[in-house]
Amino acid sequence: MKTTKIRCALVSTNSISQGESVSTLWKPLFDIGVHIDFAYTTFIWDNEANLKAHVHCVIIGFSLALQD
């Protein structure tokens, strides 16, 4: 992302937005200038198997704040 205007999104379990993993993942990114552009609240994803797995997911969009 460095020296570009690339914007990314991450689909993940909601664990990246709660608990101990928040500082582990986001602090180093914020320290280099990454900022969150958007975030969708938790939603349930399930598969098509007979015994469905219900996974709680989030979508977070982010980019690097560029200096003009």
N, C-alpha and C positions, 0 to 999 in steps of 0.2 A: 504494500500500500504506500510505502514511502515514496515521495515525490510524484504521486499520482492523485487523481480524483476518484479512485475506485471506492465504491460503496459495497459493503458486504452484508449478508444476513446469515444468521445462524439459527437452525432449528435444533432444539435440544430438549432434554428433559428439564423440567423446571428447577432441578437442583442447582443449576448454574445461577439462579437468581435468589437463592435462599441458603442460609447456613454458612458453614465455614468455607465452602468453595467460592463464595462471592469475592472475598478479598484475594484469594489465590489466583483467580482468573482475571478479575477486572482491574485490580490495582496496578499491575504491571502495564496493562493496556492503557489505562488512564494516564499513567506516568509518562508514556511516550506520545500522548496527544490524541489518542483514540477517544471518540465520543459516541454516545448512543444516539442514533437518528430516530429510531422508533422501536417500540416493543409491543407485542400483542400479549394479552394476559393468558394465563394458563388455559389450555384446552385439552380434552381427552382424545387421544388417538387410540384406535383399537385395530386389531388385525381381523382377517376374515376366517380364522380358524374356529372350530366348534367351541373350544375353550378360549374365549377372547382374552387377550392381554390388554389391559387398560393402562396406557402410559400417559402421564401428565406432561405436556410439552409447552414450550414457549417459542416465539420467534423474536429475535432481537437483531435489528439492523444497526450497523455501525460504520464509521469512516474515520479517517485521520484528519484532524483539523489542520488545514493548510494555511500557511501564512502568505498573504498576498504581497 
